[in-house]
Amino acid sequence: MSYAGLTVVQLKEKLKEKGLSTSGVKSDLVARLTESDGATTAEAPVEAAKPEETVPVVAAPVETPKAAPVAAAKKTESAADASPAVDPKTQAVELLEVKAKRAEKFGDQSEADSLRRTIKRIEKFGLSKENPIYKELFGASKAFNKALPNKTIKAKK
């Protein structure tokens, strides 16, 4: 059926009949109706083609493991705390990228350029433990990071 010739009011009435959203411009309403028609015509032959079969369902006893998974979970958590999940070099680059974007946002181009040079240096030569960036990420502020686990740097994809 062609919905393009209908008015917006008529389209909204058809959408209400089908239980669909009535918000949007005319092209959205028409698209919603055509999708609905396509979905109903596709469902009808599938339902007609399926013969009704009743299959008896037998409930099988489900075995639940006791305390072993809890102990295993605790071991994996302690192992995750012991080793860093992200490479320090990667984490430092992410932190500096965030700082550079913030500097650009607030108009401090010289600071942004300096941070970008530091990023290139870290990518080329790596990150030593004496580097102030390393100390910022894993030094004295590490206790602060453990106290606030929700405040971590997330990589953007």
VMD Tcl script that builds the backbone (N, CA, C; Angstrom):
set m [mol new atoms 471]
animate dup $m
set s [atomselect $m all]
$s set {name element resname resid chain x y z} {
  {N N MET 1 A 0.845 -1.172 0.000}
  {CA C MET 1 A 0.000 0.000 0.000}
  {C C MET 1 A 0.887 1.232 0.000}
  {N N SER 2 A 0.495 2.242 -0.741}
  {CA C SER 2 A 1.267 3.468 -0.833}
  {C C SER 2 A 0.771 4.460 0.213}
  {N N TYR 3 A 1.675 4.842 1.118}
  {CA C TYR 3 A 1.316 5.772 2.181}
  {C C TYR 3 A 1.705 7.204 1.853}
  {N N ALA 4 A 2.415 7.409 0.767}
  {CA C ALA 4 A 2.907 8.742 0.429}
  {C C ALA 4 A 1.770 9.716 0.139}
  {N N GLY 5 A 0.644 9.240 -0.347}
  {CA C GLY 5 A -0.474 10.114 -0.684}
  {C C GLY 5 A -1.323 10.501 0.513}
  {N N LEU 6 A -1.110 9.882 1.647}
  {CA C LEU 6 A -1.906 10.179 2.836}
  {C C LEU 6 A -1.369 11.411 3.556}
  {N N THR 7 A -2.238 12.040 4.332}
  {CA C THR 7 A -1.808 13.192 5.127}
  {C C THR 7 A -1.143 12.697 6.408}
  {N N VAL 8 A -0.481 13.604 7.096}
  {CA C VAL 8 A 0.208 13.251 8.334}
  {C C VAL 8 A -0.789 12.755 9.369}
  {N N VAL 9 A -1.964 13.387 9.438}
  {CA C VAL 9 A -2.988 12.985 10.402}
  {C C VAL 9 A -3.433 11.552 10.111}
  {N N GLN 10 A -3.653 11.234 8.836}
  {CA C GLN 10 A -4.064 9.881 8.464}
  {C C GLN 10 A -2.959 8.868 8.777}
  {N N LEU 11 A -1.716 9.260 8.520}
  {CA C LEU 11 A -0.591 8.372 8.822}
  {C C LEU 11 A -0.503 8.087 10.322}
  {N N LYS 12 A -0.710 9.126 11.124}
  {CA C LYS 12 A -0.654 8.952 12.577}
  {C C LYS 12 A -1.774 8.039 13.063}
  {N N GLU 13 A -2.959 8.139 12.444}
  {CA C GLU 13 A -4.064 7.254 12.818}
  {C C GLU 13 A -3.707 5.802 12.516}
  {N N LYS 14 A -3.114 5.559 11.352}
  {CA C LYS 14 A -2.711 4.195 10.973}
  {C C LYS 14 A -1.649 3.665 11.949}
  {N N LEU 15 A -0.712 4.540 12.333}
  {CA C LEU 15 A 0.329 4.127 13.276}
  {C C LEU 15 A -0.270 3.781 14.635}
  {N N LYS 16 A -1.267 4.574 15.084}
  {CA C LYS 16 A -1.922 4.286 16.361}
  {C C LYS 16 A -2.635 2.945 16.312}
  {N N GLU 17 A -3.273 2.649 15.170}
  {CA C GLU 17 A -3.968 1.369 15.017}
  {C C GLU 17 A -2.998 0.197 15.158}
  {N N LYS 18 A -1.785 0.383 14.654}
  {CA C LYS 18 A -0.790 -0.690 14.694}
  {C C LYS 18 A 0.041 -0.664 15.973}
  {N N GLY 19 A -0.179 0.360 16.813}
  {CA C GLY 19 A 0.556 0.442 18.069}
  {C C GLY 19 A 1.985 0.911 17.909}
  {N N LEU 20 A 2.248 1.721 16.880}
  {CA C LEU 20 A 3.594 2.232 16.629}
  {C C LEU 20 A 3.700 3.686 17.066}
  {N N SER 21 A 4.908 4.181 17.176}
  {CA C SER 21 A 5.165 5.562 17.572}
  {C C SER 21 A 4.660 6.523 16.500}
  {N N THR 22 A 4.048 7.625 16.932}
  {CA C THR 22 A 3.487 8.601 15.997}
  {C C THR 22 A 4.324 9.861 15.914}
  {N N SER 23 A 5.507 9.861 16.457}
  {CA C SER 23 A 6.333 11.064 16.426}
  {C C SER 23 A 7.210 11.070 15.185}
  {N N GLY 24 A 7.544 12.265 14.712}
  {CA C GLY 24 A 8.441 12.391 13.572}
  {C C GLY 24 A 7.794 13.088 12.402}
  {N N VAL 25 A 8.566 13.255 11.354}
  {CA C VAL 25 A 8.076 13.907 10.141}
  {C C VAL 25 A 7.403 12.865 9.255}
  {N N LYS 26 A 6.773 13.337 8.193}
  {CA C LYS 26 A 5.975 12.465 7.336}
  {C C LYS 26 A 6.804 11.311 6.777}
  {N N SER 27 A 8.013 11.594 6.349}
  {CA C SER 27 A 8.841 10.522 5.775}
  {C C SER 27 A 9.136 9.434 6.808}
  {N N ASP 28 A 9.324 9.832 8.075}
  {CA C ASP 28 A 9.542 8.849 9.130}
  {C C ASP 28 A 8.294 8.004 9.351}
  {N N LEU 29 A 7.140 8.658 9.330}
  {CA C LEU 29 A 5.881 7.946 9.537}
  {C C LEU 29 A 5.647 6.933 8.420}
  {N N VAL 30 A 5.896 7.355 7.181}
  {CA C VAL 30 A 5.714 6.463 6.031}
  {C C VAL 30 A 6.675 5.278 6.137}
  {N N ALA 31 A 7.917 5.557 6.497}
  {CA C ALA 31 A 8.907 4.487 6.624}
  {C C ALA 31 A 8.496 3.498 7.713}
  {N N ARG 32 A 8.001 4.009 8.825}
  {CA C ARG 32 A 7.576 3.152 9.925}
  {C C ARG 32 A 6.416 2.246 9.501}
  {N N LEU 33 A 5.480 2.809 8.755}
  {CA C LEU 33 A 4.341 2.015 8.288}
  {C C LEU 33 A 4.765 0.955 7.272}
  {N N THR 34 A 5.641 1.314 6.353}
  {CA C THR 34 A 6.073 0.331 5.353}
  {C C THR 34 A 6.883 -0.788 5.998}
  {N N GLU 35 A 7.693 -0.452 6.999}
  {CA C GLU 35 A 8.438 -1.485 7.722}
  {C C GLU 35 A 7.486 -2.410 8.460}
  {N N SER 36 A 6.455 -1.824 9.047}
  {CA C SER 36 A 5.463 -2.612 9.766}
  {C C SER 36 A 4.740 -3.556 8.815}
  {N N ASP 37 A 4.371 -3.055 7.626}
  {CA C ASP 37 A 3.698 -3.899 6.641}
  {C C ASP 37 A 4.627 -5.014 6.169}
  {N N GLY 38 A 5.884 -4.687 5.957}
  {CA C GLY 38 A 6.853 -5.692 5.521}
  {C C GLY 38 A 7.050 -6.767 6.575}
  {N N ALA 39 A 7.045 -6.375 7.830}
  {CA C ALA 39 A 7.239 -7.330 8.915}
  {C C ALA 39 A 6.025 -8.239 9.059}
  {N N THR 40 A 4.813 -7.702 8.905}
  {CA C THR 40 A 3.613 -8.524 9.063}
  {C C THR 40 A 3.450 -9.487 7.899}
  {N N THR 41 A 3.794 -9.068 6.685}
  {CA C THR 41 A 3.672 -9.979 5.541}
  {C C THR 41 A 4.736 -11.061 5.598}
  {N N ALA 42 A 5.886 -10.756 6.146}
  {CA C ALA 42 A 6.946 -11.756 6.260}
  {C C ALA 42 A 6.620 -12.764 7.354}
  {N N GLU 43 A 5.936 -12.337 8.411}
  {CA C GLU 43 A 5.607 -13.227 9.513}
  {C C GLU 43 A 4.466 -14.171 9.158}
  {N N ALA 44 A 3.497 -13.727 8.388}
  {CA C ALA 44 A 2.317 -14.529 8.087}
  {C C ALA 44 A 2.661 -15.840 7.384}
  {N N PRO 45 A 3.469 -15.860 6.317}
  {CA C PRO 45 A 3.778 -17.136 5.670}
  {C C PRO 45 A 4.581 -18.064 6.576}
  {N N VAL 46 A 5.420 -17.527 7.398}
  {CA C VAL 46 A 6.226 -18.358 8.279}
  {C C VAL 46 A 5.335 -19.063 9.285}
  {N N GLU 47 A 4.362 -18.343 9.828}
  {CA C GLU 47 A 3.462 -18.944 10.798}
  {C C GLU 47 A 2.583 -19.994 10.138}
  {N N ALA 48 A 2.131 -19.764 8.910}
  {CA C ALA 48 A 1.277 -20.712 8.217}
  {C C ALA 48 A 2.055 -21.964 7.839}
  {N N ALA 49 A 3.314 -21.842 7.553}
  {CA C ALA 49 A 4.117 -22.974 7.120}
  {C C ALA 49 A 4.467 -23.909 8.269}
  {N N LYS 50 A 4.460 -23.419 9.496}
  {CA C LYS 50 A 4.835 -24.242 10.637}
  {C C LYS 50 A 3.654 -25.113 11.076}
  {N N PRO 51 A 3.805 -26.419 11.045}
  {CA C PRO 51 A 2.741 -27.265 11.579}
  {C C PRO 51 A 2.831 -27.253 13.102}
  {N N GLU 52 A 1.676 -27.347 13.715}
  {CA C GLU 52 A 1.659 -27.312 15.171}
  {C C GLU 52 A 2.055 -28.678 15.707}
  {N N GLU 53 A 3.080 -28.694 16.485}
  {CA C GLU 53 A 3.547 -29.921 17.103}
  {C C GLU 53 A 3.693 -29.672 18.589}
  {N N THR 54 A 3.234 -30.635 19.356}
  {CA C THR 54 A 3.418 -30.515 20.790}
  {C C THR 54 A 4.518 -31.481 21.193}
  {N N VAL 55 A 5.512 -30.960 21.800}
  {CA C VAL 55 A 6.640 -31.762 22.231}
  {C C VAL 55 A 6.636 -31.771 23.748}
  {N N PRO 56 A 6.598 -32.941 24.353}
  {CA C PRO 56 A 6.616 -32.981 25.807}
  {C C PRO 56 A 7.982 -32.531 26.328}
  {N N VAL 57 A 7.938 -31.697 27.327}
  {CA C VAL 57 A 9.162 -31.178 27.912}
  {C C VAL 57 A 9.426 -31.931 29.204}
  {N N VAL 58 A 10.607 -32.510 29.288}
  {CA C VAL 58 A 10.993 -33.252 30.472}
  {C C VAL 58 A 12.000 -32.406 31.235}
  {N N ALA 59 A 11.714 -32.161 32.491}
  {CA C ALA 59 A 12.617 -31.358 33.306}
  {C C ALA 59 A 13.763 -32.229 33.786}
  {N N ALA 60 A 14.966 -31.838 33.435}
  {CA C ALA 60 A 16.151 -32.571 33.862}
  {C C ALA 60 A 16.695 -31.921 35.126}
  {N N PRO 61 A 17.173 -32.724 36.058}
  {CA C PRO 61 A 17.737 -32.126 37.268}
  {C C PRO 61 A 18.996 -31.325 36.937}
  {N N VAL 62 A 19.070 -30.161 37.512}
  {CA C VAL 62 A 20.197 -29.279 37.255}
  {C C VAL 62 A 21.154 -29.359 38.433}
  {N N GLU 63 A 22.410 -29.666 38.124}
  {CA C GLU 63 A 23.416 -29.738 39.172}
  {C C GLU 63 A 24.014 -28.359 39.383}
  {N N THR 64 A 24.080 -27.939 40.624}
  {CA C THR 64 A 24.662 -26.636 40.928}
  {C C THR 64 A 25.976 -26.842 41.661}
  {N N PRO 65 A 27.068 -26.305 41.122}
  {CA C PRO 65 A 28.346 -26.407 41.820}
  {C C PRO 65 A 28.319 -25.554 43.087}
  {N N LYS 66 A 28.987 -26.043 44.098}
  {CA C LYS 66 A 28.915 -25.387 45.410}
  {C C LYS 66 A 29.923 -24.248 45.551}
  {N N ALA 67 A 30.958 -24.414 46.331}
  {CA C ALA 67 A 31.865 -23.334 46.695}
  {C C ALA 67 A 33.068 -23.202 45.769}
  {N N ALA 68 A 33.288 -24.101 44.882}
  {CA C ALA 68 A 34.464 -24.058 44.010}
  {C C ALA 68 A 34.502 -22.807 43.136}
  {N N PRO 69 A 33.413 -22.391 42.491}
  {CA C PRO 69 A 33.476 -21.182 41.668}
  {C C PRO 69 A 33.766 -19.925 42.483}
  {N N VAL 70 A 33.296 -19.868 43.710}
  {CA C VAL 70 A 33.548 -18.691 44.533}
  {C C VAL 70 A 35.037 -18.553 44.804}
  {N N ALA 71 A 35.684 -19.662 45.125}
  {CA C ALA 71 A 37.122 -19.625 45.380}
  {C C ALA 71 A 37.880 -19.276 44.108}
  {N N ALA 72 A 37.433 -19.813 42.983}
  {CA C ALA 72 A 38.088 -19.510 41.711}
  {C C ALA 72 A 37.922 -18.036 41.360}
  {N N ALA 73 A 36.758 -17.482 41.634}
  {CA C ALA 73 A 36.521 -16.073 41.342}
  {C C ALA 73 A 37.427 -15.184 42.189}
  {N N LYS 74 A 37.614 -15.548 43.446}
  {CA C LYS 74 A 38.488 -14.760 44.310}
  {C C LYS 74 A 39.931 -14.815 43.821}
  {N N LYS 75 A 40.357 -15.985 43.320}
  {CA C LYS 75 A 41.717 -16.108 42.809}
  {C C LYS 75 A 41.914 -15.246 41.572}
  {N N THR 76 A 40.924 -15.214 40.691}
  {CA C THR 76 A 41.064 -14.415 39.474}
  {C C THR 76 A 41.048 -12.931 39.795}
  {N N GLU 77 A 40.262 -12.523 40.783}
  {CA C GLU 77 A 40.246 -11.112 41.170}
  {C C GLU 77 A 41.600 -10.693 41.725}
  {N N SER 78 A 42.201 -11.533 42.579}
  {CA C SER 78 A 43.499 -11.175 43.151}
  {C C SER 78 A 44.579 -11.167 42.073}
  {N N ALA 79 A 44.473 -12.048 41.094}
  {CA C ALA 79 A 45.437 -12.064 40.000}
  {C C ALA 79 A 45.282 -10.820 39.138}
  {N N ALA 80 A 44.064 -10.371 38.948}
  {CA C ALA 80 A 43.824 -9.170 38.154}
  {C C ALA 80 A 44.354 -7.933 38.875}
  {N N ASP 81 A 44.245 -7.913 40.201}
  {CA C ASP 81 A 44.760 -6.779 40.955}
  {C C ASP 81 A 46.284 -6.752 40.926}
  {N N ALA 82 A 46.919 -7.908 40.897}
  {CA C ALA 82 A 48.371 -7.976 40.949}
  {C C ALA 82 A 49.010 -7.506 39.644}
  {N N SER 83 A 48.434 -7.863 38.510}
  {CA C SER 83 A 49.026 -7.475 37.229}
  {C C SER 83 A 48.172 -6.403 36.565}
  {N N PRO 84 A 48.795 -5.357 36.018}
  {CA C PRO 84 A 48.010 -4.322 35.366}
  {C C PRO 84 A 47.365 -4.857 34.095}
  {N N ALA 85 A 46.110 -4.490 33.877}
  {CA C ALA 85 A 45.370 -4.980 32.717}
  {C C ALA 85 A 45.819 -4.267 31.444}
  {N N VAL 86 A 46.301 -3.036 31.592}
  {CA C VAL 86 A 46.685 -2.239 30.435}
  {C C VAL 86 A 48.175 -1.936 30.530}
  {N N ASP 87 A 48.835 -1.948 29.408}
  {CA C ASP 87 A 50.248 -1.620 29.324}
  {C C ASP 87 A 50.462 -0.182 29.814}
  {N N PRO 88 A 51.461 0.076 30.669}
  {CA C PRO 88 A 51.695 1.438 31.162}
  {C C PRO 88 A 51.915 2.441 30.034}
  {N N LYS 89 A 52.575 2.001 28.977}
  {CA C LYS 89 A 52.826 2.883 27.835}
  {C C LYS 89 A 51.500 3.311 27.199}
  {N N THR 90 A 50.604 2.347 26.993}
  {CA C THR 90 A 49.297 2.641 26.396}
  {C C THR 90 A 48.489 3.564 27.293}
  {N N GLN 91 A 48.519 3.279 28.584}
  {CA C GLN 91 A 47.765 4.091 29.529}
  {C C GLN 91 A 48.308 5.523 29.576}
  {N N ALA 92 A 49.620 5.678 29.509}
  {CA C ALA 92 A 50.228 7.007 29.518}
  {C C ALA 92 A 49.851 7.781 28.261}
  {N N VAL 93 A 49.868 7.111 27.117}
  {CA C VAL 93 A 49.500 7.772 25.859}
  {C C VAL 93 A 48.045 8.230 25.913}
  {N N GLU 94 A 47.164 7.382 26.456}
  {CA C GLU 94 A 45.750 7.752 26.566}
  {C C GLU 94 A 45.571 8.969 27.469}
  {N N LEU 95 A 46.281 8.989 28.595}
  {CA C LEU 95 A 46.189 10.115 29.517}
  {C C LEU 95 A 46.661 11.404 28.852}
  {N N LEU 96 A 47.777 11.328 28.146}
  {CA C LEU 96 A 48.312 12.520 27.489}
  {C C LEU 96 A 47.405 12.996 26.356}
  {N N GLU 97 A 46.763 12.060 25.642}
  {CA C GLU 97 A 45.830 12.461 24.588}
  {C C GLU 97 A 44.646 13.216 25.175}
  {N N VAL 98 A 44.155 12.746 26.315}
  {CA C VAL 98 A 43.048 13.434 26.984}
  {C C VAL 98 A 43.479 14.833 27.406}
  {N N LYS 99 A 44.685 14.930 27.969}
  {CA C LYS 99 A 45.187 16.238 28.397}
  {C C LYS 99 A 45.376 17.176 27.205}
  {N N ALA 100 A 45.873 16.642 26.084}
  {CA C ALA 100 A 46.087 17.465 24.887}
  {C C ALA 100 A 44.759 17.964 24.326}
  {N N LYS 101 A 43.763 17.100 24.285}
  {CA C LYS 101 A 42.443 17.520 23.794}
  {C C LYS 101 A 41.855 18.602 24.689}
  {N N ARG 102 A 42.054 18.452 25.989}
  {CA C ARG 102 A 41.541 19.456 26.923}
  {C C ARG 102 A 42.262 20.792 26.726}
  {N N ALA 103 A 43.571 20.733 26.517}
  {CA C ALA 103 A 44.338 21.963 26.294}
  {C C ALA 103 A 43.871 22.656 25.019}
  {N N GLU 104 A 43.624 21.882 23.961}
  {CA C GLU 104 A 43.120 22.474 22.714}
  {C C GLU 104 A 41.733 23.065 22.917}
  {N N LYS 105 A 40.929 22.382 23.692}
  {CA C LYS 105 A 39.561 22.844 23.943}
  {C C LYS 105 A 39.561 24.211 24.615}
  {N N PHE 106 A 40.505 24.421 25.514}
  {CA C PHE 106 A 40.561 25.683 26.240}
  {C C PHE 106 A 41.559 26.666 25.644}
  {N N GLY 107 A 42.026 26.401 24.430}
  {CA C GLY 107 A 42.823 27.372 23.696}
  {C C GLY 107 A 44.292 27.437 24.035}
  {N N ASP 108 A 44.821 26.472 24.761}
  {CA C ASP 108 A 46.242 26.465 25.117}
  {C C ASP 108 A 46.996 25.591 24.115}
  {N N GLN 109 A 47.251 26.146 22.938}
  {CA C GLN 109 A 47.851 25.382 21.846}
  {C C GLN 109 A 49.286 24.966 22.160}
  {N N SER 110 A 50.046 25.814 22.864}
  {CA C SER 110 A 51.434 25.458 23.177}
  {C C SER 110 A 51.486 24.239 24.103}
  {N N GLU 111 A 50.592 24.174 25.068}
  {CA C GLU 111 A 50.529 23.018 25.961}
  {C C GLU 111 A 50.113 21.764 25.185}
  {N N ALA 112 A 49.163 21.909 24.280}
  {CA C ALA 112 A 48.715 20.776 23.468}
  {C C ALA 112 A 49.851 20.253 22.595}
  {N N ASP 113 A 50.615 21.164 21.992}
  {CA C ASP 113 A 51.751 20.754 21.161}
  {C C ASP 113 A 52.808 20.029 21.994}
  {N N SER 114 A 53.070 20.548 23.189}
  {CA C SER 114 A 54.040 19.924 24.080}
  {C C SER 114 A 53.598 18.506 24.456}
  {N N LEU 115 A 52.317 18.345 24.749}
  {CA C LEU 115 A 51.800 17.025 25.109}
  {C C LEU 115 A 51.865 16.061 23.927}
  {N N ARG 116 A 51.606 16.557 22.729}
  {CA C ARG 116 A 51.669 15.703 21.531}
  {C C ARG 116 A 53.118 15.251 21.272}
  {N N ARG 117 A 54.091 16.142 21.529}
  {CA C ARG 117 A 55.499 15.747 21.389}
  {C C ARG 117 A 55.856 14.670 22.423}
  {N N THR 118 A 55.332 14.826 23.633}
  {CA C THR 118 A 55.577 13.832 24.677}
  {C C THR 118 A 54.970 12.485 24.288}
  {N N ILE 119 A 53.795 12.510 23.678}
  {CA C ILE 119 A 53.154 11.273 23.220}
  {C C ILE 119 A 54.035 10.576 22.192}
  {N N LYS 120 A 54.546 11.348 21.230}
  {CA C LYS 120 A 55.406 10.761 20.199}
  {C C LYS 120 A 56.660 10.156 20.819}
  {N N ARG 121 A 57.223 10.845 21.814}
  {CA C ARG 121 A 58.429 10.345 22.472}
  {C C ARG 121 A 58.143 9.033 23.207}
  {N N ILE 122 A 57.025 8.976 23.901}
  {CA C ILE 122 A 56.677 7.751 24.631}
  {C C ILE 122 A 56.424 6.605 23.657}
  {N N GLU 123 A 55.745 6.895 22.546}
  {CA C GLU 123 A 55.492 5.845 21.556}
  {C C GLU 123 A 56.791 5.332 20.939}
  {N N LYS 124 A 57.754 6.227 20.771}
  {CA C LYS 124 A 59.015 5.846 20.130}
  {C C LYS 124 A 59.960 5.139 21.099}
  {N N PHE 125 A 60.140 5.708 22.299}
  {CA C PHE 125 A 61.148 5.204 23.223}
  {C C PHE 125 A 60.583 4.423 24.404}
  {N N GLY 126 A 59.295 4.479 24.629}
  {CA C GLY 126 A 58.715 3.790 25.771}
  {C C GLY 126 A 58.601 4.708 26.973}
  {N N LEU 127 A 58.260 4.118 28.102}
  {CA C LEU 127 A 58.002 4.876 29.320}
  {C C LEU 127 A 58.851 4.302 30.444}
  {N N SER 128 A 59.764 5.111 30.982}
  {CA C SER 128 A 60.611 4.638 32.075}
  {C C SER 128 A 59.914 4.901 33.408}
  {N N LYS 129 A 60.366 4.209 34.438}
  {CA C LYS 129 A 59.758 4.363 35.758}
  {C C LYS 129 A 60.096 5.708 36.395}
  {N N GLU 130 A 61.111 6.396 35.880}
  {CA C GLU 130 A 61.482 7.705 36.408}
  {C C GLU 130 A 60.680 8.832 35.758}
  {N N ASN 131 A 59.983 8.540 34.704}
  {CA C ASN 131 A 59.200 9.540 33.982}
  {C C ASN 131 A 58.060 10.050 34.873}
  {N N PRO 132 A 57.850 11.370 34.931}
  {CA C PRO 132 A 56.777 11.919 35.762}
  {C C PRO 132 A 55.388 11.387 35.383}
  {N N ILE 133 A 55.198 11.071 34.121}
  {CA C ILE 133 A 53.915 10.519 33.690}
  {C C ILE 133 A 53.705 9.140 34.311}
  {N N TYR 134 A 54.763 8.329 34.332}
  {CA C TYR 134 A 54.684 7.005 34.946}
  {C C TYR 134 A 54.362 7.141 36.431}
  {N N LYS 135 A 55.039 8.084 37.087}
  {CA C LYS 135 A 54.799 8.294 38.515}
  {C C LYS 135 A 53.375 8.778 38.765}
  {N N GLU 136 A 52.868 9.590 37.851}
  {CA C GLU 136 A 51.500 10.084 37.993}
  {C C GLU 136 A 50.494 8.934 37.882}
  {N N LEU 137 A 50.764 8.006 36.983}
  {CA C LEU 137 A 49.837 6.896 36.778}
  {C C LEU 137 A 49.981 5.793 37.816}
  {N N PHE 138 A 51.225 5.438 38.167}
  {CA C PHE 138 A 51.447 4.263 38.995}
  {C C PHE 138 A 52.176 4.553 40.299}
  {N N GLY 139 A 52.485 5.798 40.570}
  {CA C GLY 139 A 53.248 6.139 41.763}
  {C C GLY 139 A 52.360 6.343 42.971}
  {N N ALA 140 A 52.547 7.469 43.641}
  {CA C ALA 140 A 51.828 7.772 44.872}
  {C C ALA 140 A 50.327 7.868 44.640}
  {N N SER 141 A 49.924 8.256 43.446}
  {CA C SER 141 A 48.497 8.400 43.186}
  {C C SER 141 A 47.819 7.058 42.927}
  {N N LYS 142 A 48.588 5.954 42.916}
  {CA C LYS 142 A 47.994 4.641 42.689}
  {C C LYS 142 A 47.030 4.298 43.821}
  {N N ALA 143 A 47.370 4.701 45.048}
  {CA C ALA 143 A 46.468 4.466 46.173}
  {C C ALA 143 A 45.162 5.221 45.960}
  {N N PHE 144 A 45.252 6.405 45.407}
  {CA C PHE 144 A 44.053 7.186 45.098}
  {C C PHE 144 A 43.216 6.471 44.044}
  {N N ASN 145 A 43.875 5.910 43.038}
  {CA C ASN 145 A 43.160 5.197 41.979}
  {C C ASN 145 A 42.458 3.955 42.513}
  {N N LYS 146 A 43.085 3.269 43.490}
  {CA C LYS 146 A 42.435 2.100 44.080}
  {C C LYS 146 A 41.238 2.519 44.921}
  {N N ALA 147 A 41.320 3.685 45.558}
  {CA C ALA 147 A 40.215 4.156 46.378}
  {C C ALA 147 A 39.018 4.539 45.524}
  {N N LEU 148 A 39.267 4.990 44.299}
  {CA C LEU 148 A 38.190 5.373 43.391}
  {C C LEU 148 A 38.275 4.538 42.113}
  {N N PRO 149 A 37.838 3.284 42.164}
  {CA C PRO 149 A 37.995 2.416 40.986}
  {C C PRO 149 A 37.160 2.857 39.793}
  {N N ASN 150 A 36.116 3.637 40.008}
  {CA C ASN 150 A 35.264 4.074 38.898}
  {C C ASN 150 A 35.906 5.183 38.086}
  {N N LYS 151 A 36.924 5.813 38.598}
  {CA C LYS 151 A 37.563 6.948 37.931}
  {C C LYS 151 A 38.798 6.484 37.181}
  {N N THR 152 A 38.604 5.776 36.086}
  {CA C THR 152 A 39.719 5.319 35.273}
  {C C THR 152 A 39.624 5.936 33.895}
  {N N ILE 153 A 40.731 5.937 33.199}
  {CA C ILE 153 A 40.767 6.475 31.842}
  {C C ILE 153 A 40.299 5.383 30.898}
  {N N LYS 154 A 39.318 5.703 30.098}
  {CA C LYS 154 A 38.790 4.731 29.151}
  {C C LYS 154 A 39.258 5.091 27.757}
  {N N ALA 155 A 39.695 4.093 27.024}
  {CA C ALA 155 A 40.168 4.310 25.658}
  {C C ALA 155 A 38.981 4.500 24.735}
  {N N LYS 156 A 39.101 5.483 23.853}
  {CA C LYS 156 A 38.050 5.710 22.868}
  {C C LYS 156 A 38.390 4.954 21.610}
  {N N LYS 157 A 37.376 4.376 21.012}
  {CA C LYS 157 A 37.599 3.576 19.807}
  {C C LYS 157 A 37.209 4.332 18.588}
}
mol reanalyze $m
mol bondsrecalc $m
mol representation Tube
mol addrep $m
